[in-house]
Amino acid sequence: MVLREDFLRQKLLERVDQQAYRELRLPEGKIDFCSNDYLGIVRNAKFSYVDESTGSFRQGSTGSRLLTGNYPLIEETERSIALFHQADAGLIFNSGYDANLGLLSCVAKKGDTILYDQLSHASIRDGIRLSLAQSFSFLHNDPVDLGKKIKPAQGNIFVVTESVFSMDGDMSPLSDLAELCISYGAHLIVDEAHATGVIGKKGEGQVQMLGLQEKCFARVHTFGKAVGCHGAIVLGTHSLREYLINFSRPFMYSTALPEAGVAAIQSGYQAFPNMDGERDQLHQLISLFQKEAKALQILGSPSPIQAVIVPGNQQAKDLARKVNNMGLDVRPILYPSVPRGTERLRIVLHSFNTAEELLLLIRTLSG
């Protein structure tokens, strides 16, 4: 039997023609300006975890949490993270993608309305697609446009945004969005993936930094970035937690994270709130980049994510190759991942980067 895969090859050839073909790469030992290890927890092995009673944690959980995969450590970790983030309760998911998918696909029903920032992450969009609610995007970080969309909205209304956006690195006007939600009885959902560990005095995120935790229906904090491990948690009320346990399909039908993974999450949360020096270094590098890279077409970002706009897929790839040849690991972000004409190099700053390395990067980009 010969499998017919012409339809696959045709779509791949279209990506090649668009200069948008993606390939996997292995690490090459270059200076890291592309990973999400903002505080260097992974790079510098900032924590270790050992079960004092047995010497190790289990590598398998044996089932979903509704069957055999629940255990004391995961519930203890949910409670401690919820306490840190000043939430009533939390539920751990296997990834940030799973958390957004699991939350958004089940909380909104037919007749409800979801309004989401037009630059929201793919996991948010996919979760919305799986719900039966009607959905509309609002202009990026634009409370006025949200106000126009929220007035005619029907049913339970959900407003979804990120606190720090993964491609532009800018921050949402959360206070304005929260006030709109209060005025119209809407439910605010905030993805804090790129704020966790970085934004706020102890890395608690933008919501708490602004004192908005009581005004949010749900918050998603992911662990695969500054926390240095894997997984995510949805924070909210005890009712929301119980609802997700009963109706969130990615939670109900996934094998639970193993003890080893949850122990890493717990260790990460014990580490990053005390990494004031790393956060200070990170913010110094952000200021240095904003000051010295003015000749480049950059987006004004107060976060570790700095975008250098290089319109055109091939042009962005060529500049990334030039930078890589200088021993600097920077990756291009191409259309269709970003709108056509806003292709870019996504520069990610870390506490372990030095000022000299950053200035070398800026000179290379400018030359």
Backbone torsions as a table, in degrees:
resi	resn	phi	psi	omega
1	MET	NA	129.9	178.8
2	VAL	-105.0	119.3	179.5
3	LEU	-74.8	135.5	178.1
4	ARG	-92.3	115.9	-178.2
5	GLU	-125.8	24.1	-179.8
6	ASP	-58.4	-37.2	-177.1
7	PHE	-66.2	-30.2	176.1
8	LEU	-71.2	-47.9	-178.1
9	ARG	-62.4	-36.2	179.7
10	GLN	-62.3	-44.2	179.1
11	LYS	-66.9	-36.4	177.8
12	LEU	-66.4	-39.7	178.2
13	LEU	-64.5	-33.9	176.2
14	GLU	-62.8	-41.0	177.3
15	ARG	-64.1	-39.2	177.4
16	VAL	-62.1	-45.3	179.9
17	ASP	-62.0	-31.9	179.9
18	GLN	-83.7	2.7	-174.0
19	GLN	57.1	32.5	-175.0
20	ALA	-122.4	18.3	-178.6
21	TYR	-71.1	128.9	-177.3
22	ARG	-99.2	141.6	176.2
23	GLU	-137.2	150.4	175.8
24	LEU	-79.9	143.0	177.2
25	ARG	-127.5	146.2	173.4
26	LEU	-91.9	153.5	176.4
27	PRO	-58.6	142.9	-175.3
28	GLU	-121.4	12.7	177.3
29	GLY	78.0	14.1	179.2
30	LYS	-80.3	167.4	176.6
31	ILE	-68.0	126.9	-170.3
32	ASP	-80.4	111.4	169.5
33	PHE	-125.6	30.9	-176.8
34	CYS	-139.8	-20.1	-177.3
35	SER	-78.4	167.8	177.6
36	ASN	-96.5	17.8	179.1
37	ASP	-82.6	64.0	-168.5
38	TYR	-54.9	-41.2	-175.4
39	LEU	-97.9	0.6	178.4
40	GLY	75.7	19.6	-179.6
41	ILE	-62.2	-41.3	179.5
42	VAL	-74.2	-49.2	-176.8
43	ARG	-57.8	-43.2	-174.1
44	ASN	-99.6	11.6	178.7
45	ALA	45.0	59.0	-172.0
46	LYS	-71.4	-14.4	177.8
47	PHE	-143.3	157.5	172.3
48	SER	-134.3	157.2	-177.0
49	TYR	-142.0	127.8	179.8
50	VAL	-140.6	135.7	174.5
51	ASP	-75.9	114.0	-174.9
52	GLU	-62.3	-24.9	-177.5
53	SER	-85.3	-36.6	-176.3
54	THR	-115.0	-13.7	-178.7
55	GLY	88.9	-10.0	180.0
56	SER	-159.1	165.5	175.3
57	PHE	-107.6	154.7	178.7
58	ARG	-66.0	141.8	179.5
59	GLN	-92.5	-7.7	177.2
60	GLY	-131.5	149.2	-179.4
61	SER	-102.8	-11.9	173.0
62	THR	78.0	-5.4	178.4
63	GLY	170.9	-178.8	175.3
64	SER	-69.8	163.3	-176.8
65	ARG	-70.4	-19.4	176.4
66	LEU	-80.0	-11.3	177.2
67	LEU	-109.6	-99.9	-175.2
68	THR	-110.5	2.5	-171.2
69	GLY	-92.6	7.3	177.3
70	ASN	-92.7	146.6	-178.6
71	TYR	-158.8	161.7	-173.1
72	PRO	-57.3	-39.6	-174.6
73	LEU	-62.1	-39.5	-176.3
74	ILE	-70.9	-36.7	177.0
75	GLU	-71.4	-37.5	176.1
76	GLU	-61.9	-41.2	-179.4
77	THR	-68.0	-39.8	176.0
78	GLU	-59.6	-42.8	-179.3
79	ARG	-66.6	-41.1	-177.7
80	SER	-69.6	-37.0	178.3
81	ILE	-69.8	-41.4	177.2
82	ALA	-60.6	-40.0	178.6
83	LEU	-63.4	-44.3	179.5
84	PHE	-60.2	-39.5	-176.9
85	HIS	-93.2	10.6	176.4
86	GLN	55.4	47.5	176.0
87	ALA	-118.2	157.3	178.5
88	ASP	-67.9	-40.4	-173.3
89	ALA	-157.5	166.8	177.3
90	GLY	-149.3	157.5	177.4
91	LEU	-133.9	124.6	-177.3
92	ILE	-82.4	134.8	173.6
93	PHE	-114.6	166.1	-174.4
94	ASN	-74.9	-17.3	177.5
95	SER	-162.5	167.1	174.7
96	GLY	-63.2	-36.8	177.6
97	TYR	-61.8	-46.9	178.2
98	ASP	-60.5	-39.1	-177.9
99	ALA	-63.7	-48.0	178.6
100	ASN	-65.8	-41.8	178.9
101	LEU	-62.2	-46.5	-176.1
102	GLY	-68.9	-36.0	179.7
103	LEU	-73.1	-54.9	-170.5
104	LEU	-73.5	-26.7	-178.4
105	SER	-73.5	-18.6	-172.8
106	CYS	-118.6	-21.8	-175.1
107	VAL	-78.0	-31.0	179.4
108	ALA	-97.3	135.9	-176.5
109	LYS	-115.9	175.7	176.1
110	LYS	-57.2	131.1	-176.7
111	GLY	96.6	-12.6	176.5
112	ASP	-88.8	172.4	-178.2
113	THR	-132.7	132.4	173.3
114	ILE	-113.9	126.5	175.0
115	LEU	-113.7	126.6	-173.6
116	TYR	-134.3	146.4	176.3
117	ASP	-59.8	136.8	-173.9
118	GLN	-64.7	-17.1	177.6
119	LEU	-101.7	18.8	-179.6
120	SER	-62.5	150.1	-177.5
121	HIS	-60.6	154.7	-179.0
122	ALA	-57.2	-34.4	-179.3
123	SER	-66.9	-33.4	175.4
124	ILE	-66.3	-46.9	-179.1
125	ARG	-62.5	-40.9	-179.2
126	ASP	-68.2	-38.2	175.9
127	GLY	-62.4	-40.5	178.5
128	ILE	-63.9	-41.6	-180.0
129	ARG	-59.7	-35.2	-177.0
130	LEU	-78.5	-13.7	175.1
131	SER	-79.9	166.9	177.3
132	LEU	-98.2	6.6	-178.3
133	ALA	-78.6	156.4	169.7
134	GLN	-78.0	149.4	-176.0
135	SER	-140.3	147.9	179.2
136	PHE	-143.4	141.2	174.7
137	SER	-88.2	153.3	170.7
138	PHE	-118.4	156.1	-176.1
139	LEU	-57.2	144.3	-172.7
140	HIS	-55.3	123.8	176.2
141	ASN	53.2	37.0	-175.0
142	ASP	-119.1	94.2	179.0
143	PRO	-61.8	-30.4	179.7
144	VAL	-64.0	-46.5	179.3
145	ASP	-66.3	-38.7	175.5
146	LEU	-59.7	-41.4	178.5
147	GLY	-58.4	-38.6	178.0
148	LYS	-67.0	-36.6	-176.5
149	LYS	-79.8	-28.8	-173.8
150	ILE	-79.5	-25.8	-176.8
151	LYS	-59.8	-48.5	-178.4
152	PRO	-87.6	2.6	-175.0
153	ALA	-62.9	147.0	-174.8
154	GLN	-115.8	159.1	176.6
155	GLY	66.9	-157.8	171.5
156	ASN	-68.5	131.6	-176.0
157	ILE	-107.4	130.8	177.6
158	PHE	-121.2	129.7	177.0
159	VAL	-111.8	124.2	-172.8
160	VAL	-121.1	132.7	177.8
161	THR	-152.4	171.4	170.8
162	GLU	-105.1	150.4	176.5
163	SER	-79.4	-42.8	172.2
164	VAL	-123.2	124.4	-174.0
165	PHE	-83.7	136.2	-167.4
166	SER	-70.2	-24.4	-177.8
167	MET	-103.2	-36.4	179.7
168	ASP	-93.6	-23.6	-179.4
169	GLY	75.6	4.4	-179.7
170	ASP	-85.3	169.6	-174.1
171	MET	-113.2	144.0	-178.5
172	SER	-73.2	145.7	172.9
173	PRO	-77.5	69.5	-169.3
174	LEU	-62.5	-36.3	-179.0
175	SER	-61.0	-43.5	179.1
176	ASP	-65.6	-41.5	-179.9
177	LEU	-65.2	-40.0	-179.9
178	ALA	-63.0	-40.5	179.8
179	GLU	-66.2	-38.8	176.3
180	LEU	-62.1	-43.0	-179.7
181	CYS	-62.5	-40.8	178.3
182	ILE	-63.4	-42.4	-177.7
183	SER	-62.4	-34.8	-174.9
184	TYR	-108.4	9.3	178.7
185	GLY	65.9	30.0	-179.0
186	ALA	-91.4	163.6	-178.0
187	HIS	-106.0	118.3	-177.9
188	LEU	-90.6	127.4	177.1
189	ILE	-119.1	126.2	-175.7
190	VAL	-124.2	125.3	173.6
191	ASP	-89.9	114.2	-176.3
192	GLU	-101.7	23.6	-172.5
193	ALA	-51.6	-49.1	-174.6
194	HIS	-93.0	4.2	175.1
195	ALA	-101.6	-25.8	-177.2
196	THR	-59.3	126.0	179.0
197	GLY	86.9	-18.6	-172.1
198	VAL	-113.1	-45.8	-175.7
199	ILE	-93.4	136.1	-177.6
200	GLY	100.3	161.0	-175.7
201	LYS	-58.3	-39.0	-179.3
202	LYS	-114.9	15.7	-179.0
203	GLY	78.0	24.1	-175.3
204	GLU	-76.9	-14.2	178.6
205	GLY	110.0	169.1	-175.2
206	GLN	-72.7	-34.7	-178.0
207	VAL	-58.4	-50.1	179.9
208	GLN	-71.3	-34.3	177.5
209	MET	-57.6	-34.9	179.9
210	LEU	-93.7	-2.0	179.8
211	GLY	70.1	35.0	-174.7
212	LEU	-105.6	8.5	-173.3
213	GLN	-59.0	-32.0	179.7
214	GLU	-77.6	-10.4	-177.2
215	LYS	-101.7	2.9	-179.3
216	CYS	-103.4	135.9	173.0
217	PHE	-72.7	-41.4	-179.5
218	ALA	-154.0	148.0	172.7
219	ARG	-128.4	143.2	176.6
220	VAL	-116.2	119.4	174.4
221	HIS	-113.5	126.5	-179.9
222	THR	-105.1	156.2	-172.6
223	PHE	-107.7	-4.3	-174.0
224	GLY	-86.2	5.1	-178.9
225	LYS	-114.4	-108.2	-175.1
226	ALA	-65.0	-25.0	-179.0
227	VAL	-72.6	-21.0	169.8
228	GLY	82.1	23.1	178.1
229	CYS	-145.7	-129.2	-173.5
230	HIS	-149.1	150.5	178.3
231	GLY	111.9	-174.5	-179.2
232	ALA	-162.9	164.4	176.9
233	ILE	-134.0	140.3	170.6
234	VAL	-101.3	123.8	-178.4
235	LEU	-106.0	142.5	177.3
236	GLY	179.6	-148.4	178.8
237	THR	-83.7	170.1	173.9
238	HIS	-62.6	-34.5	178.7
239	SER	-64.0	-42.0	178.2
240	LEU	-63.1	-43.2	179.4
241	ARG	-58.7	-47.6	-179.4
242	GLU	-65.6	-35.2	177.9
243	TYR	-63.1	-46.0	-179.5
244	LEU	-64.0	-38.7	177.7
245	ILE	-59.7	-33.0	-176.0
246	ASN	-92.6	-24.3	-171.8
247	PHE	-127.3	-11.1	-177.4
248	SER	-85.8	107.0	-174.2
249	ARG	-63.9	-41.4	176.9
250	PRO	-60.5	-29.0	175.4
251	PHE	-78.2	-47.7	-173.4
252	MET	-63.9	-35.7	-170.0
253	TYR	-113.3	21.6	175.6
254	SER	-112.8	141.1	170.7
255	THR	-62.0	134.6	-176.0
256	ALA	-67.4	155.6	171.1
257	LEU	-58.4	143.2	178.8
258	PRO	-76.0	167.5	179.4
259	GLU	-55.6	-40.7	-178.2
260	ALA	-59.2	-41.4	179.5
261	GLY	-67.8	-39.5	-179.6
262	VAL	-72.2	-34.5	175.5
263	ALA	-62.5	-36.2	176.8
264	ALA	-66.1	-41.2	177.2
265	ILE	-59.5	-47.4	-179.8
266	GLN	-60.6	-42.2	179.1
267	SER	-66.3	-38.8	177.3
268	GLY	-61.7	-40.4	179.3
269	TYR	-72.0	-23.4	173.9
270	GLN	-77.2	-25.8	-175.0
271	ALA	-87.2	-53.0	-165.9
272	PHE	-67.7	-29.5	178.5
273	PRO	-63.4	-19.7	-178.6
274	ASN	-99.2	8.5	-175.8
275	MET	-96.9	55.2	-179.5
276	ASP	-63.4	-39.6	-179.9
277	GLY	-62.3	-41.3	178.8
278	GLU	-65.3	-41.4	178.1
279	ARG	-66.0	-37.7	177.5
280	ASP	-62.6	-45.2	178.7
281	GLN	-61.3	-41.4	179.4
282	LEU	-60.7	-45.6	-178.9
283	HIS	-68.7	-31.1	174.6
284	GLN	-64.9	-40.5	178.6
285	LEU	-67.4	-37.4	176.8
286	ILE	-60.4	-45.9	179.1
287	SER	-63.1	-41.4	179.7
288	LEU	-63.0	-43.4	179.9
289	PHE	-62.7	-46.7	-179.7
290	GLN	-60.7	-34.2	-178.5
291	LYS	-76.6	-44.0	-170.7
292	GLU	-90.8	-14.9	-175.4
293	ALA	-102.4	22.6	-175.9
294	LYS	-64.2	-23.8	179.3
295	ALA	-73.8	-16.5	179.1
296	LEU	-90.2	160.3	175.3
297	GLN	-86.1	91.9	-176.3
298	ILE	-112.8	158.4	173.8
299	LEU	-93.5	141.9	-177.1
300	GLY	-75.5	91.1	-176.4
301	SER	-113.9	131.1	174.9
302	PRO	-89.1	5.6	-175.8
303	SER	-106.5	175.3	177.8
304	PRO	-66.6	-12.2	-179.2
305	ILE	-89.9	116.0	-179.3
306	GLN	-121.5	123.5	-176.9
307	ALA	-104.1	128.2	173.2
308	VAL	-106.3	111.8	-175.1
309	ILE	-75.2	127.2	177.9
310	VAL	-135.9	87.1	-173.9
311	PRO	-57.4	135.5	178.7
312	GLY	101.4	129.4	-178.9
313	ASN	-60.1	-46.1	-176.7
314	GLN	-67.4	-38.9	179.6
315	GLN	-63.5	-41.5	178.8
316	ALA	-65.3	-40.9	179.1
317	LYS	-66.1	-38.8	179.9
318	ASP	-64.9	-42.1	-179.9
319	LEU	-68.8	-37.5	177.0
320	ALA	-62.5	-38.9	178.9
321	ARG	-64.9	-39.8	177.8
322	LYS	-61.6	-43.8	179.9
323	VAL	-66.9	-43.0	178.7
324	ASN	-60.0	-36.5	179.4
325	ASN	-66.1	-15.7	175.3
326	MET	-92.2	7.9	178.3
327	GLY	83.4	18.9	-178.3
328	LEU	-113.6	122.9	-175.9
329	ASP	-88.6	101.5	178.5
330	VAL	-131.2	139.6	-176.9
331	ARG	-115.7	142.5	175.7
332	PRO	-81.4	145.2	172.7
333	ILE	-110.6	119.4	-167.5
334	LEU	-111.6	159.3	167.0
335	TYR	-65.2	133.2	17.1
336	PRO	-96.6	9.5	177.8
337	SER	-65.4	-31.4	173.3
338	VAL	-127.6	159.2	-178.9
339	PRO	-58.4	147.2	178.6
340	ARG	-57.5	135.6	-178.0
341	GLY	92.8	-9.5	177.0
342	THR	-116.7	21.1	175.4
343	GLU	-54.4	152.3	-169.1
344	ARG	-158.2	166.9	161.9
345	LEU	-98.9	126.6	179.8
346	ARG	-95.1	103.1	-179.3
347	ILE	-89.0	123.7	177.5
348	VAL	-114.1	123.5	-179.3
349	LEU	-94.5	149.4	-177.9
350	HIS	-134.7	158.0	179.0
351	SER	-65.2	-21.5	-179.5
352	PHE	-89.6	-7.9	173.0
353	ASN	-71.5	148.8	178.6
354	THR	-103.6	162.5	177.0
355	ALA	-62.0	-37.7	-179.9
356	GLU	-63.8	-42.7	178.3
357	GLU	-63.6	-40.5	-179.2
358	LEU	-67.6	-40.8	178.4
359	LEU	-65.6	-36.4	174.9
360	LEU	-61.6	-42.5	178.2
361	LEU	-61.4	-45.7	-178.2
362	ILE	-63.3	-43.2	178.7
363	ARG	-62.1	-40.2	-179.5
364	THR	-66.8	-40.6	178.3
365	LEU	-67.1	-31.7	-175.4
366	SER	-85.2	-20.7	-172.5
367	GLY	-76.3	NA	NA
